[in-house]
Amino acid sequence: MWTGDLSPDERLAQFPAYSLTADLSVLPDGDSAALPHLLKAGKALDELYLSQWWQGNVAVRNKLVANGDTKILEVFDMYKGPFGNPFLI
């Protein structure tokens, strides 16, 4: 998604953060025990998707993490890559 010549802050402001909550106390014990494993699997799928979308994604993301570019990293993670992010291309 291309949003023009916006700063990372302006891009992030277009997609306000929100918190999604749920009452997990009503879950059966087995479901509660499965949740951490499901979250771990979801993170693994995120990384797999990132590497499959474009082979340079992992290297670019690692560079952003190493440089401490938190705002640009957040934009990168939002777009799942540098596309739509002129700060990276």
C-alpha positions as CSV (number, residue, x, y, z in Angstrom):
1,M,0.0,0.0,0.0
2,W,1.5,3.3,-1.0
3,T,0.6,6.3,1.1
4,G,2.7,9.0,-0.5
5,D,5.5,11.0,1.0
6,L,4.6,10.6,4.7
7,S,7.0,10.4,7.6
8,P,6.9,7.2,9.7
9,D,4.9,9.0,12.4
10,E,2.3,10.1,9.8
11,R,2.1,6.6,8.4
12,L,1.6,5.1,11.8
13,A,-1.0,7.7,12.7
14,Q,-3.1,6.4,9.8
15,F,-3.5,3.1,11.7
16,P,-4.1,3.8,15.4
17,A,-3.1,1.1,17.8
18,Y,-5.8,-0.7,19.8
19,S,-6.0,-3.4,22.4
20,L,-8.1,-6.5,21.9
21,T,-9.0,-8.2,25.1
22,A,-10.9,-11.3,26.1
23,D,-11.9,-13.0,29.3
24,L,-9.7,-16.1,29.2
25,S,-10.8,-17.4,32.6
26,V,-13.8,-19.1,30.9
27,L,-11.6,-21.3,28.7
28,P,-11.2,-25.0,29.6
29,D,-7.8,-25.9,30.9
30,G,-6.7,-27.6,27.7
31,D,-7.5,-24.5,25.6
32,S,-5.7,-22.3,28.1
33,A,-2.6,-24.5,27.9
34,A,-2.7,-24.4,24.1
35,L,-2.7,-20.6,23.8
36,P,1.1,-20.1,24.3
37,H,1.7,-22.7,21.6
38,L,-0.7,-21.1,19.2
39,L,1.0,-17.7,19.7
40,K,4.4,-19.3,19.1
41,A,3.1,-20.9,15.9
42,G,1.7,-17.6,14.8
43,K,5.0,-15.9,15.2
44,A,6.7,-18.7,13.3
45,L,4.2,-18.2,10.4
46,D,4.8,-14.5,10.4
47,E,8.5,-15.1,9.9
48,L,7.9,-17.6,7.2
49,Y,5.6,-15.2,5.4
50,L,8.1,-12.4,5.7
51,S,10.8,-14.5,4.1
52,Q,8.5,-15.8,1.3
53,W,7.1,-12.5,0.4
54,W,10.5,-11.1,-0.6
55,Q,13.9,-12.8,0.0
56,G,15.4,-9.5,1.2
57,N,12.8,-8.9,3.9
58,V,14.7,-10.8,6.7
59,A,18.0,-8.9,6.0
60,V,16.3,-5.5,5.9
61,R,14.4,-6.2,9.1
62,N,17.5,-7.5,10.9
63,K,19.3,-4.3,9.8
64,L,16.5,-2.1,11.2
65,V,16.6,-4.0,14.5
66,A,20.3,-3.7,14.8
67,N,20.2,0.1,14.0
68,G,17.4,0.7,16.5
69,D,15.1,2.4,14.0
70,T,12.0,1.6,16.0
71,K,9.5,3.8,14.0
72,I,10.7,2.6,10.6
73,L,10.7,-1.0,12.0
74,E,7.1,-0.6,13.1
75,V,6.2,0.7,9.6
76,F,8.1,-2.2,8.1
77,D,6.3,-4.7,10.3
78,M,2.9,-3.1,9.4
79,Y,3.6,-3.5,5.7
80,K,5.4,-6.9,6.1
81,G,8.3,-5.5,4.1
82,P,9.8,-2.3,2.6
83,F,7.1,-1.9,-0.1
84,G,5.0,1.2,0.4
85,N,7.9,2.5,2.6
86,P,10.1,4.9,0.7
87,F,12.5,5.1,3.7
88,L,13.7,1.6,2.8
89,I,13.8,1.5,-0.9
